[in-house]
Structures are given as C-alpha cells and as structure tokens.
Amino acid sequence: MEITTEWLLLREFLLDDWRAVLAYQQDARYWEYYPWSACTESDAKNSSNGSRTSRPSHQGAGLN
C-alpha cells in the first residue's frame, strides 16, 4: 500500500531501507520517545525485513 500527498509518501518498508532505519534509530532525538537499546546494522536489516512480514499485534502497538 502507498499513500502519496504533495508533501508526504507513506509506504511499507523495503528490504533496502535498512540504512535509513539505522540512521534514524541512531539519532539522539529518537531516544527521547523509544526506550529500547541502540540499533546495530543487523538490527536495522532485521527491522526492515520484519516490518514487511509482520503486523502490529493491536492498534497502537509500539506507541508510547
């Protein structure tokens, strides 16, 4: 699924998105809202892959 507006593109993760996942998860601003441990390259690759194959267990899952 893809949603596009003039300013925004929302789409599912692609396997090649792991570099972007790694970059935002290593940003200090990210840690203000997400308490889990630092992201490694391996974590980012798994996250990008897992996001394509799994869905949240319930509405709001992952939100603090």
mmCIF file of the N, C-alpha and C atoms, coordinates in Angstrom:
data_MODEL
# 
_entry.id   MODEL 
# 
loop_
_atom_site.group_PDB 
_atom_site.id 
_atom_site.type_symbol 
_atom_site.label_atom_id 
_atom_site.label_alt_id 
_atom_site.label_comp_id 
_atom_site.label_asym_id 
_atom_site.label_entity_id 
_atom_site.label_seq_id 
_atom_site.pdbx_PDB_ins_code 
_atom_site.Cartn_x 
_atom_site.Cartn_y 
_atom_site.Cartn_z 
_atom_site.occupancy 
_atom_site.B_iso_or_equiv 
_atom_site.pdbx_formal_charge 
_atom_site.auth_seq_id 
_atom_site.auth_comp_id 
_atom_site.auth_asym_id 
_atom_site.auth_atom_id 
_atom_site.pdbx_PDB_model_num 
ATOM 1   N N  . MET A 1 1  ? 0.844  -1.168 0.000  1.00 0.00 ? 1  MET A N  1 
ATOM 2   C CA . MET A 1 1  ? 0.000  0.000  0.000  1.00 0.00 ? 1  MET A CA 1 
ATOM 3   C C  . MET A 1 1  ? 0.892  1.235  0.000  1.00 0.00 ? 1  MET A C  1 
ATOM 4   N N  . GLU A 1 2  ? 0.452  2.259  -0.693 1.00 0.00 ? 2  GLU A N  1 
ATOM 5   C CA . GLU A 1 2  ? 1.211  3.502  -0.767 1.00 0.00 ? 2  GLU A CA 1 
ATOM 6   C C  . GLU A 1 2  ? 0.237  4.672  -0.733 1.00 0.00 ? 2  GLU A C  1 
ATOM 7   N N  . ILE A 1 3  ? 0.546  5.654  0.088  1.00 0.00 ? 3  ILE A N  1 
ATOM 8   C CA . ILE A 1 3  ? -0.253 6.878  0.182  1.00 0.00 ? 3  ILE A CA 1 
ATOM 9   C C  . ILE A 1 3  ? 0.666  8.037  -0.143 1.00 0.00 ? 3  ILE A C  1 
ATOM 10  N N  . THR A 1 4  ? 0.266  8.850  -1.112 1.00 0.00 ? 4  THR A N  1 
ATOM 11  C CA . THR A 1 4  ? 1.098  9.962  -1.553 1.00 0.00 ? 4  THR A CA 1 
ATOM 12  C C  . THR A 1 4  ? 0.313  11.263 -1.484 1.00 0.00 ? 4  THR A C  1 
ATOM 13  N N  . THR A 1 5  ? 0.941  12.282 -0.911 1.00 0.00 ? 5  THR A N  1 
ATOM 14  C CA . THR A 1 5  ? 0.391  13.636 -0.932 1.00 0.00 ? 5  THR A CA 1 
ATOM 15  C C  . THR A 1 5  ? 1.465  14.543 -1.519 1.00 0.00 ? 5  THR A C  1 
ATOM 16  N N  . GLU A 1 6  ? 1.175  15.828 -1.569 1.00 0.00 ? 6  GLU A N  1 
ATOM 17  C CA . GLU A 1 6  ? 2.150  16.778 -2.084 1.00 0.00 ? 6  GLU A CA 1 
ATOM 18  C C  . GLU A 1 6  ? 3.436  16.764 -1.254 1.00 0.00 ? 6  GLU A C  1 
ATOM 19  N N  . TRP A 1 7  ? 3.318  16.513 0.051  1.00 0.00 ? 7  TRP A N  1 
ATOM 20  C CA . TRP A 1 7  ? 4.462  16.620 0.965  1.00 0.00 ? 7  TRP A CA 1 
ATOM 21  C C  . TRP A 1 7  ? 4.935  15.304 1.556  1.00 0.00 ? 7  TRP A C  1 
ATOM 22  N N  . LEU A 1 8  ? 4.201  14.230 1.325  1.00 0.00 ? 8  LEU A N  1 
ATOM 23  C CA . LEU A 1 8  ? 4.483  13.005 2.070  1.00 0.00 ? 8  LEU A CA 1 
ATOM 24  C C  . LEU A 1 8  ? 4.259  11.765 1.215  1.00 0.00 ? 8  LEU A C  1 
ATOM 25  N N  . LEU A 1 9  ? 5.101  10.767 1.423  1.00 0.00 ? 9  LEU A N  1 
ATOM 26  C CA . LEU A 1 9  ? 4.925  9.447  0.819  1.00 0.00 ? 9  LEU A CA 1 
ATOM 27  C C  . LEU A 1 9  ? 4.981  8.423  1.942  1.00 0.00 ? 9  LEU A C  1 
ATOM 28  N N  . LEU A 1 10 ? 3.900  7.690  2.143  1.00 0.00 ? 10 LEU A N  1 
ATOM 29  C CA . LEU A 1 10 ? 3.851  6.609  3.128  1.00 0.00 ? 10 LEU A CA 1 
ATOM 30  C C  . LEU A 1 10 ? 3.808  5.299  2.367  1.00 0.00 ? 10 LEU A C  1 
ATOM 31  N N  . ARG A 1 11 ? 4.690  4.390  2.719  1.00 0.00 ? 11 ARG A N  1 
ATOM 32  C CA . ARG A 1 11 ? 4.730  3.084  2.076  1.00 0.00 ? 11 ARG A CA 1 
ATOM 33  C C  . ARG A 1 11 ? 5.299  2.073  3.053  1.00 0.00 ? 11 ARG A C  1 
ATOM 34  N N  . GLU A 1 12 ? 5.142  0.805  2.729  1.00 0.00 ? 12 GLU A N  1 
ATOM 35  C CA . GLU A 1 12 ? 5.730  -0.242 3.551  1.00 0.00 ? 12 GLU A CA 1 
ATOM 36  C C  . GLU A 1 12 ? 7.246  -0.214 3.393  1.00 0.00 ? 12 GLU A C  1 
ATOM 37  N N  . PHE A 1 13 ? 7.941  -0.722 4.406  1.00 0.00 ? 13 PHE A N  1 
ATOM 38  C CA . PHE A 1 13 ? 9.392  -0.807 4.338  1.00 0.00 ? 13 PHE A CA 1 
ATOM 39  C C  . PHE A 1 13 ? 9.813  -1.724 3.197  1.00 0.00 ? 13 PHE A C  1 
ATOM 40  N N  . LEU A 1 14 ? 10.935 -1.382 2.586  1.00 0.00 ? 14 LEU A N  1 
ATOM 41  C CA . LEU A 1 14 ? 11.584 -2.235 1.597  1.00 0.00 ? 14 LEU A CA 1 
ATOM 42  C C  . LEU A 1 14 ? 12.836 -2.821 2.237  1.00 0.00 ? 14 LEU A C  1 
ATOM 43  N N  . LEU A 1 15 ? 13.301 -3.952 1.737  1.00 0.00 ? 15 LEU A N  1 
ATOM 44  C CA . LEU A 1 15 ? 14.497 -4.576 2.311  1.00 0.00 ? 15 LEU A CA 1 
ATOM 45  C C  . LEU A 1 15 ? 15.694 -3.641 2.279  1.00 0.00 ? 15 LEU A C  1 
ATOM 46  N N  . ASP A 1 16 ? 15.783 -2.789 1.277  1.00 0.00 ? 16 ASP A N  1 
ATOM 47  C CA . ASP A 1 16 ? 16.909 -1.859 1.164  1.00 0.00 ? 16 ASP A CA 1 
ATOM 48  C C  . ASP A 1 16 ? 16.800 -0.646 2.090  1.00 0.00 ? 16 ASP A C  1 
ATOM 49  N N  . ASP A 1 17 ? 15.735 -0.534 2.865  1.00 0.00 ? 17 ASP A N  1 
ATOM 50  C CA . ASP A 1 17 ? 15.546 0.603  3.770  1.00 0.00 ? 17 ASP A CA 1 
ATOM 51  C C  . ASP A 1 17 ? 16.373 0.498  5.047  1.00 0.00 ? 17 ASP A C  1 
ATOM 52  N N  . TRP A 1 18 ? 17.119 -0.578 5.226  1.00 0.00 ? 18 TRP A N  1 
ATOM 53  C CA . TRP A 1 18 ? 17.814 -0.780 6.499  1.00 0.00 ? 18 TRP A CA 1 
ATOM 54  C C  . TRP A 1 18 ? 18.773 0.355  6.825  1.00 0.00 ? 18 TRP A C  1 
ATOM 55  N N  . ARG A 1 19 ? 19.392 0.973  5.821  1.00 0.00 ? 19 ARG A N  1 
ATOM 56  C CA . ARG A 1 19 ? 20.323 2.082  6.105  1.00 0.00 ? 19 ARG A CA 1 
ATOM 57  C C  . ARG A 1 19 ? 19.574 3.273  6.711  1.00 0.00 ? 19 ARG A C  1 
ATOM 58  N N  . ALA A 1 20 ? 18.402 3.561  6.184  1.00 0.00 ? 20 ALA A N  1 
ATOM 59  C CA . ALA A 1 20 ? 17.596 4.661  6.721  1.00 0.00 ? 20 ALA A CA 1 
ATOM 60  C C  . ALA A 1 20 ? 17.112 4.331  8.128  1.00 0.00 ? 20 ALA A C  1 
ATOM 61  N N  . VAL A 1 21 ? 16.717 3.079  8.355  1.00 0.00 ? 21 VAL A N  1 
ATOM 62  C CA . VAL A 1 21 ? 16.291 2.648  9.692  1.00 0.00 ? 21 VAL A CA 1 
ATOM 63  C C  . VAL A 1 21 ? 17.444 2.822  10.676 1.00 0.00 ? 21 VAL A C  1 
ATOM 64  N N  . LEU A 1 22 ? 18.619 2.385  10.289 1.00 0.00 ? 22 LEU A N  1 
ATOM 65  C CA . LEU A 1 22 ? 19.798 2.521  11.149 1.00 0.00 ? 22 LEU A CA 1 
ATOM 66  C C  . LEU A 1 22 ? 20.073 3.991  11.456 1.00 0.00 ? 22 LEU A C  1 
ATOM 67  N N  . ALA A 1 23 ? 19.970 4.849  10.463 1.00 0.00 ? 23 ALA A N  1 
ATOM 68  C CA . ALA A 1 23 ? 20.256 6.274  10.658 1.00 0.00 ? 23 ALA A CA 1 
ATOM 69  C C  . ALA A 1 23 ? 19.291 6.910  11.650 1.00 0.00 ? 23 ALA A C  1 
ATOM 70  N N  . TYR A 1 24 ? 17.989 6.691  11.486 1.00 0.00 ? 24 TYR A N  1 
ATOM 71  C CA . TYR A 1 24 ? 17.066 7.362  12.409 1.00 0.00 ? 24 TYR A CA 1 
ATOM 72  C C  . TYR A 1 24 ? 17.096 6.742  13.794 1.00 0.00 ? 24 TYR A C  1 
ATOM 73  N N  . GLN A 1 25 ? 17.388 5.446  13.893 1.00 0.00 ? 25 GLN A N  1 
ATOM 74  C CA . GLN A 1 25 ? 17.430 4.824  15.215 1.00 0.00 ? 25 GLN A CA 1 
ATOM 75  C C  . GLN A 1 25 ? 18.711 5.148  15.973 1.00 0.00 ? 25 GLN A C  1 
ATOM 76  N N  . GLN A 1 26 ? 19.700 5.708  15.312 1.00 0.00 ? 26 GLN A N  1 
ATOM 77  C CA . GLN A 1 26 ? 20.917 6.145  15.998 1.00 0.00 ? 26 GLN A CA 1 
ATOM 78  C C  . GLN A 1 26 ? 20.881 7.634  16.324 1.00 0.00 ? 26 GLN A C  1 
ATOM 79  N N  . ASP A 1 27 ? 19.836 8.313  15.936 1.00 0.00 ? 27 ASP A N  1 
ATOM 80  C CA . ASP A 1 27 ? 19.677 9.745  16.199 1.00 0.00 ? 27 ASP A CA 1 
ATOM 81  C C  . ASP A 1 27 ? 19.222 9.941  17.651 1.00 0.00 ? 27 ASP A C  1 
ATOM 82  N N  . ALA A 1 28 ? 19.875 10.821 18.377 1.00 0.00 ? 28 ALA A N  1 
ATOM 83  C CA . ALA A 1 28 ? 19.555 11.060 19.795 1.00 0.00 ? 28 ALA A CA 1 
ATOM 84  C C  . ALA A 1 28 ? 18.107 11.492 19.996 1.00 0.00 ? 28 ALA A C  1 
ATOM 85  N N  . ARG A 1 29 ? 17.527 12.194 19.037 1.00 0.00 ? 29 ARG A N  1 
ATOM 86  C CA . ARG A 1 29 ? 16.128 12.634 19.169 1.00 0.00 ? 29 ARG A CA 1 
ATOM 87  C C  . ARG A 1 29 ? 15.174 11.447 19.211 1.00 0.00 ? 29 ARG A C  1 
ATOM 88  N N  . TYR A 1 30 ? 15.539 10.371 18.547 1.00 0.00 ? 30 TYR A N  1 
ATOM 89  C CA . TYR A 1 30 ? 14.733 9.150  18.537 1.00 0.00 ? 30 TYR A CA 1 
ATOM 90  C C  . TYR A 1 30 ? 14.617 8.572  19.947 1.00 0.00 ? 30 TYR A C  1 
ATOM 91  N N  . TRP A 1 31 ? 15.711 8.625  20.701 1.00 0.00 ? 31 TRP A N  1 
ATOM 92  C CA . TRP A 1 31 ? 15.754 8.015  22.034 1.00 0.00 ? 31 TRP A CA 1 
ATOM 93  C C  . TRP A 1 31 ? 14.868 8.716  23.048 1.00 0.00 ? 31 TRP A C  1 
ATOM 94  N N  . GLU A 1 32 ? 14.429 9.940  22.756 1.00 0.00 ? 32 GLU A N  1 
ATOM 95  C CA . GLU A 1 32 ? 13.503 10.630 23.657 1.00 0.00 ? 32 GLU A CA 1 
ATOM 96  C C  . GLU A 1 32 ? 12.169 9.901  23.742 1.00 0.00 ? 32 GLU A C  1 
ATOM 97  N N  . TYR A 1 33 ? 11.812 9.149  22.720 1.00 0.00 ? 33 TYR A N  1 
ATOM 98  C CA . TYR A 1 33 ? 10.490 8.534  22.622 1.00 0.00 ? 33 TYR A CA 1 
ATOM 99  C C  . TYR A 1 33 ? 10.509 7.011  22.621 1.00 0.00 ? 33 TYR A C  1 
ATOM 100 N N  . TYR A 1 34 ? 11.653 6.409  22.324 1.00 0.00 ? 34 TYR A N  1 
ATOM 101 C CA . TYR A 1 34 ? 11.743 4.954  22.246 1.00 0.00 ? 34 TYR A CA 1 
ATOM 102 C C  . TYR A 1 34 ? 12.844 4.469  23.179 1.00 0.00 ? 34 TYR A C  1 
ATOM 103 N N  . PRO A 1 35 ? 12.486 3.750  24.246 1.00 0.00 ? 35 PRO A N  1 
ATOM 104 C CA . PRO A 1 35 ? 13.438 3.411  25.296 1.00 0.00 ? 35 PRO A CA 1 
ATOM 105 C C  . PRO A 1 35 ? 14.319 2.194  25.031 1.00 0.00 ? 35 PRO A C  1 
ATOM 106 N N  . TRP A 1 36 ? 14.135 1.461  23.933 1.00 0.00 ? 36 TRP A N  1 
ATOM 107 C CA . TRP A 1 36 ? 14.936 0.250  23.772 1.00 0.00 ? 36 TRP A CA 1 
ATOM 108 C C  . TRP A 1 36 ? 16.365 0.553  23.375 1.00 0.00 ? 36 TRP A C  1 
ATOM 109 N N  . SER A 1 37 ? 17.190 -0.463 23.346 1.00 0.00 ? 37 SER A N  1 
ATOM 110 C CA . SER A 1 37 ? 18.634 -0.285 23.183 1.00 0.00 ? 37 SER A CA 1 
ATOM 111 C C  . SER A 1 37 ? 19.028 0.174  21.779 1.00 0.00 ? 37 SER A C  1 
ATOM 112 N N  . ALA A 1 38 ? 20.299 0.551  21.657 1.00 0.00 ? 38 ALA A N  1 
ATOM 113 C CA . ALA A 1 38 ? 20.835 1.073  20.399 1.00 0.00 ? 38 ALA A CA 1 
ATOM 114 C C  . ALA A 1 38 ? 20.681 0.065  19.267 1.00 0.00 ? 38 ALA A C  1 
ATOM 115 N N  . CYS A 1 39 ? 20.499 0.581  18.084 1.00 0.00 ? 39 CYS A N  1 
ATOM 116 C CA . CYS A 1 39 ? 20.290 -0.222 16.883 1.00 0.00 ? 39 CYS A CA 1 
ATOM 117 C C  . CYS A 1 39 ? 21.627 -0.482 16.186 1.00 0.00 ? 39 CYS A C  1 
ATOM 118 N N  . THR A 1 40 ? 21.852 -1.740 15.828 1.00 0.00 ? 40 THR A N  1 
ATOM 119 C CA . THR A 1 40 ? 23.038 -2.104 15.059 1.00 0.00 ? 40 THR A CA 1 
ATOM 120 C C  . THR A 1 40 ? 22.641 -2.302 13.596 1.00 0.00 ? 40 THR A C  1 
ATOM 121 N N  . GLU A 1 41 ? 23.623 -2.484 12.731 1.00 0.00 ? 41 GLU A N  1 
ATOM 122 C CA . GLU A 1 41 ? 23.329 -2.744 11.313 1.00 0.00 ? 41 GLU A CA 1 
ATOM 123 C C  . GLU A 1 41 ? 22.456 -3.990 11.172 1.00 0.00 ? 41 GLU A C  1 
ATOM 124 N N  . SER A 1 42 ? 22.773 -5.025 11.920 1.00 0.00 ? 42 SER A N  1 
ATOM 125 C CA . SER A 1 42 ? 21.996 -6.266 11.883 1.00 0.00 ? 42 SER A CA 1 
ATOM 126 C C  . SER A 1 42 ? 20.561 -6.028 12.347 1.00 0.00 ? 42 SER A C  1 
ATOM 127 N N  . ASP A 1 43 ? 20.385 -5.258 13.432 1.00 0.00 ? 43 ASP A N  1 
ATOM 128 C CA . ASP A 1 43 ? 19.046 -4.926 13.929 1.00 0.00 ? 43 ASP A CA 1 
ATOM 129 C C  . ASP A 1 43 ? 18.243 -4.190 12.866 1.00 0.00 ? 43 ASP A C  1 
ATOM 130 N N  . ALA A 1 44 ? 18.885 -3.232 12.206 1.00 0.00 ? 44 ALA A N  1 
ATOM 131 C CA . ALA A 1 44 ? 18.200 -2.433 11.189 1.00 0.00 ? 44 ALA A CA 1 
ATOM 132 C C  . ALA A 1 44 ? 17.763 -3.301 10.018 1.00 0.00 ? 44 ALA A C  1 
ATOM 133 N N  . LYS A 1 45 ? 18.625 -4.218 9.596  1.00 0.00 ? 45 LYS A N  1 
ATOM 134 C CA . LYS A 1 45 ? 18.261 -5.117 8.497  1.00 0.00 ? 45 LYS A CA 1 
ATOM 135 C C  . LYS A 1 45 ? 17.091 -6.003 8.897  1.00 0.00 ? 45 LYS A C  1 
ATOM 136 N N  . ASN A 1 46 ? 17.119 -6.531 10.111 1.00 0.00 ? 46 ASN A N  1 
ATOM 137 C CA . ASN A 1 46 ? 16.022 -7.369 10.594 1.00 0.00 ? 46 ASN A CA 1 
ATOM 138 C C  . ASN A 1 46 ? 14.743 -6.572 10.746 1.00 0.00 ? 46 ASN A C  1 
ATOM 139 N N  . SER A 1 47 ? 14.853 -5.333 11.201 1.00 0.00 ? 47 SER A N  1 
ATOM 140 C CA . SER A 1 47 ? 13.687 -4.475 11.365 1.00 0.00 ? 47 SER A CA 1 
ATOM 141 C C  . SER A 1 47 ? 13.033 -4.191 10.027 1.00 0.00 ? 47 SER A C  1 
ATOM 142 N N  . SER A 1 48 ? 13.821 -3.863 9.027  1.00 0.00 ? 48 SER A N  1 
ATOM 143 C CA . SER A 1 48 ? 13.281 -3.587 7.699  1.00 0.00 ? 48 SER A CA 1 
ATOM 144 C C  . SER A 1 48 ? 12.611 -4.825 7.131  1.00 0.00 ? 48 SER A C  1 
ATOM 145 N N  . ASN A 1 49 ? 13.226 -5.974 7.321  1.00 0.00 ? 49 ASN A N  1 
ATOM 146 C CA . ASN A 1 49 ? 12.665 -7.221 6.821  1.00 0.00 ? 49 ASN A CA 1 
ATOM 147 C C  . ASN A 1 49 ? 11.416 -7.602 7.606  1.00 0.00 ? 49 ASN A C  1 
ATOM 148 N N  . GLY A 1 50 ? 11.474 -7.494 8.931  1.00 0.00 ? 50 GLY A N  1 
ATOM 149 C CA . GLY A 1 50 ? 10.341 -7.863 9.767  1.00 0.00 ? 50 GLY A CA 1 
ATOM 150 C C  . GLY A 1 50 ? 9.135  -6.985 9.552  1.00 0.00 ? 50 GLY A C  1 
ATOM 151 N N  . SER A 1 51 ? 9.357  -5.726 9.253  1.00 0.00 ? 51 SER A N  1 
ATOM 152 C CA . SER A 1 51 ? 8.248  -4.809 9.034  1.00 0.00 ? 51 SER A CA 1 
ATOM 153 C C  . SER A 1 51 ? 7.471  -5.170 7.778  1.00 0.00 ? 51 SER A C  1 
ATOM 154 N N  . ARG A 1 52 ? 8.093  -5.882 6.882  1.00 0.00 ? 52 ARG A N  1 
ATOM 155 C CA . ARG A 1 52 ? 7.419  -6.285 5.655  1.00 0.00 ? 52 ARG A CA 1 
ATOM 156 C C  . ARG A 1 52 ? 6.587  -7.542 5.863  1.00 0.00 ? 52 ARG A C  1 
ATOM 157 N N  . THR A 1 53 ? 6.922  -8.328 6.882  1.00 0.00 ? 53 THR A N  1 
ATOM 158 C CA . THR A 1 53 ? 6.273  -9.622 7.024  1.00 0.00 ? 53 THR A CA 1 
ATOM 159 C C  . THR A 1 53 ? 5.379  -9.728 8.244  1.00 0.00 ? 53 THR A C  1 
ATOM 160 N N  . SER A 1 54 ? 5.434  -8.768 9.148  1.00 0.00 ? 54 SER A N  1 
ATOM 161 C CA . SER A 1 54 ? 4.619  -8.854 10.354 1.00 0.00 ? 54 SER A CA 1 
ATOM 162 C C  . SER A 1 54 ? 3.783  -7.597 10.521 1.00 0.00 ? 54 SER A C  1 
ATOM 163 N N  . ARG A 1 55 ? 2.756  -7.725 11.288 1.00 0.00 ? 55 ARG A N  1 
ATOM 164 C CA . ARG A 1 55 ? 1.862  -6.610 11.568 1.00 0.00 ? 55 ARG A CA 1 
ATOM 165 C C  . ARG A 1 55 ? 1.791  -6.413 13.078 1.00 0.00 ? 55 ARG A C  1 
ATOM 166 N N  . PRO A 1 56 ? 1.451  -5.203 13.532 1.00 0.00 ? 56 PRO A N  1 
ATOM 167 C CA . PRO A 1 56 ? 1.311  -4.975 14.977 1.00 0.00 ? 56 PRO A CA 1 
ATOM 168 C C  . PRO A 1 56 ? 0.264  -5.909 15.568 1.00 0.00 ? 56 PRO A C  1 
ATOM 169 N N  . SER A 1 57 ? 0.451  -6.272 16.819 1.00 0.00 ? 57 SER A N  1 
ATOM 170 C CA . SER A 1 57 ? -0.487 -7.175 17.476 1.00 0.00 ? 57 SER A CA 1 
ATOM 171 C C  . SER A 1 57 ? -1.823 -6.512 17.766 1.00 0.00 ? 57 SER A C  1 
ATOM 172 N N  . HIS A 1 58 ? -1.820 -5.189 17.908 1.00 0.00 ? 58 HIS A N  1 
ATOM 173 C CA . HIS A 1 58 ? -3.048 -4.448 18.163 1.00 0.00 ? 58 HIS A CA 1 
ATOM 174 C C  . HIS A 1 58 ? -2.837 -2.991 17.773 1.00 0.00 ? 58 HIS A C  1 
ATOM 175 N N  . GLN A 1 59 ? -3.929 -2.268 17.629 1.00 0.00 ? 59 GLN A N  1 
ATOM 176 C CA . GLN A 1 59 ? -3.837 -0.855 17.268 1.00 0.00 ? 59 GLN A CA 1 
ATOM 177 C C  . GLN A 1 59 ? -3.063 -0.106 18.348 1.00 0.00 ? 59 GLN A C  1 
ATOM 178 N N  . GLY A 1 60 ? -2.077 0.681  17.946 1.00 0.00 ? 60 GLY A N  1 
ATOM 179 C CA . GLY A 1 60 ? -1.274 1.446  18.883 1.00 0.00 ? 60 GLY A CA 1 
ATOM 180 C C  . GLY A 1 60 ? -0.040 0.709  19.371 1.00 0.00 ? 60 GLY A C  1 
ATOM 181 N N  . ALA A 1 61 ? 0.148  -0.541 18.939 1.00 0.00 ? 61 ALA A N  1 
ATOM 182 C CA . ALA A 1 61 ? 1.335  -1.296 19.357 1.00 0.00 ? 61 ALA A CA 1 
ATOM 183 C C  . ALA A 1 61 ? 2.585  -0.555 18.925 1.00 0.00 ? 61 ALA A C  1 
ATOM 184 N N  . GLY A 1 62 ? 3.535  -0.399 19.831 1.00 0.00 ? 62 GLY A N  1 
ATOM 185 C CA . GLY A 1 62 ? 4.782  0.284  19.529 1.00 0.00 ? 62 GLY A CA 1 
ATOM 186 C C  . GLY A 1 62 ? 4.754  1.769  19.828 1.00 0.00 ? 62 GLY A C  1 
ATOM 187 N N  . LEU A 1 63 ? 3.598  2.284  20.212 1.00 0.00 ? 63 LEU A N  1 
ATOM 188 C CA . LEU A 1 63 ? 3.492  3.705  20.541 1.00 0.00 ? 63 LEU A CA 1 
ATOM 189 C C  . LEU A 1 63 ? 3.569  3.878  22.047 1.00 0.00 ? 63 LEU A C  1 
ATOM 190 N N  . ASN A 1 64 ? 4.277  4.889  22.491 1.00 0.00 ? 64 ASN A N  1 
ATOM 191 C CA . ASN A 1 64 ? 4.368  5.162  23.931 1.00 0.00 ? 64 ASN A CA 1 
ATOM 192 C C  . ASN A 1 64 ? 3.490  6.318  24.297 1.00 0.00 ? 64 ASN A C  1 
# 
